[in-house]
Amino acid sequence: MENLQLIKDCVATRIPSGEVVTLSRGDEFSLVQALGGSVTLRNNSGLFRIAGDHLDSLGEELKAHLIEKFATEELGGEFSEDLVWQALRQCYDPEIPVNIVDLGLIYDLRYAQLSDGRYDVAVQMTLTATGCGMGPTIAADAKSRIESIPTVRQADVAIVWDPQWSPHMISPEGRKMLGLD
């Protein structure tokens, strides 16, 4: 948990409501999580997610460090279902340091090849809690990650509630990361 002070105003998402807010220059925070291209900050007002395009509000030195940390392998090459799963493993719940695949949030993944050789991808996912306002943010992140694959034309990510998520759906890798085993 690194302490920091914002060097300029910054758009953020309040966790768990999903409300978009503006954090002010000079506000002090603890860095809670830095995964998947975004950071989660905490102060007396609560938890906030700052997307990658607003990292400059944290200062150039920390921004450079985070960009280096977030550097992921290019999602190029021949299309495969594994490549889509790899893209989804770069998405995180801002409160839990485990990717959405290992959390067991992905229920279905389908794809269809188009006549031009590109692919459309459809994903059904859930959230750890039905009242989580971060759902649209997490789904948009998943959509963006999938669409960053050069051979994907578009992705549709739908949030579903059946079956209801439970901790038993966390993968063995996720359980290790969370210290549950």
C-alpha positions in Angstrom: 0.0 0.0 0.0 1.9 3.0 -1.3 0.8 6.5 -0.2 0.4 9.1 -2.9 -1.0 12.5 -3.6 -2.7 13.4 -6.9 -0.8 16.0 -8.9 -3.9 17.0 -10.9 -7.7 16.5 -11.0 -8.6 13.1 -12.2 -11.7 11.2 -13.4 -12.3 8.0 -11.4 -15.0 5.4 -10.7 -16.2 5.0 -7.2 -16.2 1.4 -6.0 -18.5 -0.4 -5.7 -21.3 2.0 -6.9 -19.8 2.6 -10.3 -20.4 6.3 -10.0 -18.0 8.5 -12.1 -16.4 11.2 -9.9 -13.6 13.7 -10.1 -10.8 13.4 -7.6 -9.0 16.6 -6.8 -5.4 17.6 -7.1 -3.7 17.3 -3.7 -6.1 14.5 -2.5 -4.1 11.8 -0.7 -4.6 8.1 -1.2 -3.2 4.6 -0.6 -2.5 2.5 -3.7 -4.5 -0.7 -3.1 -4.2 -2.5 -6.4 -2.5 -2.0 -9.7 -3.6 -4.7 -12.2 -4.9 -4.9 -15.7 -4.1 -1.3 -16.7 -5.9 0.4 -13.9 -5.3 1.3 -10.2 -7.5 1.1 -7.2 -7.0 3.9 -4.6 -8.3 4.2 -1.1 -8.8 7.2 1.2 -11.3 8.1 4.0 -13.9 8.7 1.2 -13.7 5.1 0.0 -12.3 3.1 -2.9 -11.7 4.5 -6.4 -10.6 3.0 -9.8 -8.5 5.1 -12.1 -8.3 3.9 -15.6 -5.0 3.7 -17.5 -5.7 6.9 -19.5 -5.7 9.0 -16.3 -2.5 7.6 -14.7 -0.7 10.9 -15.3 -2.6 12.3 -12.3 -0.4 10.1 -10.2 2.8 11.8 -11.3 5.1 10.9 -14.2 7.4 8.6 -12.2 4.6 6.5 -10.8 2.8 6.5 -14.2 6.0 5.2 -15.9 6.4 2.5 -13.3 2.8 1.4 -13.7 2.9 1.4 -17.5 6.0 -0.8 -17.3 4.1 -3.1 -14.8 1.1 -3.2 -17.1 3.0 -4.0 -20.2 1.5 -7.2 -21.5 2.3 -9.4 -24.4 0.8 -8.4 -27.7 -2.4 -10.2 -28.5 -1.5 -10.9 -32.1 -1.1 -13.9 -34.4 -3.7 -16.4 -35.5 -7.1 -16.2 -33.9 -7.8 -18.8 -31.3 -10.1 -19.3 -28.4 -7.0 -19.4 -26.2 -6.1 -15.9 -27.3 -9.5 -14.7 -26.2 -9.1 -16.3 -22.8 -5.7 -14.7 -22.6 -7.2 -11.3 -23.2 -9.9 -11.9 -20.6 -7.1 -12.9 -18.1 -5.9 -9.2 -18.3 -9.2 -8.0 -16.8 -9.6 -7.6 -13.0 -12.3 -6.8 -10.5 -10.9 -3.6 -9.0 -11.5 -4.9 -5.4 -10.0 -8.4 -5.9 -6.5 -9.1 -7.1 -7.5 -12.1 -9.3 -8.4 -11.9 -13.0 -12.1 -12.4 -14.0 -11.3 -15.8 -15.6 -9.8 -17.2 -12.4 -12.5 -15.6 -10.3 -14.9 -17.8 -12.3 -16.9 -14.9 -13.7 -16.8 -16.0 -17.3 -19.7 -18.4 -18.0 -19.7 -18.7 -21.8 -17.4 -17.7 -24.7 -18.5 -18.1 -28.3 -17.1 -16.8 -31.6 -17.9 -16.9 -35.2 -15.6 -16.3 -38.2 -16.8 -13.7 -40.7 -16.4 -13.9 -44.5 -13.5 -11.5 -44.3 -11.6 -13.8 -41.9 -12.2 -11.7 -38.8 -14.2 -12.9 -35.8 -17.1 -11.7 -33.7 -16.9 -12.8 -30.1 -19.7 -13.1 -27.5 -19.1 -13.6 -23.8 -21.5 -14.1 -20.9 -20.1 -13.2 -17.6 -21.3 -12.5 -14.1 -20.2 -10.5 -11.1 -19.4 -11.5 -7.5 -22.4 -9.6 -6.3 -25.7 -8.6 -8.0 -25.6 -5.1 -6.7 -22.1 -4.3 -7.9 -22.1 -1.0 -9.8 -18.7 -1.9 -11.3 -20.3 -4.4 -13.7 -20.5 -2.1 -16.7 -16.8 -1.0 -16.1 -15.6 -4.6 -15.9 -17.6 -5.7 -18.9 -16.3 -2.7 -20.9 -12.8 -3.6 -20.0 -13.4 -7.2 -21.1 -14.9 -6.0 -24.4 -11.9 -3.6 -25.0 -9.4 -6.4 -24.3 -11.0 -8.8 -26.7 -11.3 -6.1 -29.4 -7.6 -5.4 -29.0 -7.0 -8.7 -30.8 -6.3 -7.7 -34.4 -8.4 -10.5 -35.9 -11.5 -9.6 -33.8 -14.1 -7.3 -35.5 -16.3 -6.9 -32.4 -17.0 -8.3 -29.0 -20.3 -8.5 -27.1 -20.0 -8.9 -23.3 -23.2 -9.5 -21.5 -23.7 -9.7 -17.7 -25.9 -12.6 -16.6 -27.0 -13.8 -13.2 -27.7 -17.4 -13.7 -26.2 -19.4 -12.2 -25.4 -17.1 -9.2 -21.7 -16.8 -8.6 -20.2 -18.4 -5.5 -16.6 -18.6 -4.3 -16.6 -22.3 -5.3 -16.3 -21.0 -8.9 -12.8 -19.6 -8.3 -10.1 -21.6 -10.2 -7.4 -23.4 -8.3 -4.9 -20.7 -9.5 -7.3 -18.0 -8.2 -7.7 -19.8 -4.9 -3.9 -19.8 -4.5 -3.7 -16.1 -5.3 -6.3 -15.3 -2.6 -4.7 -17.7 -0.1 -7.8 -19.9 0.1 -5.9 -23.1 -0.3 
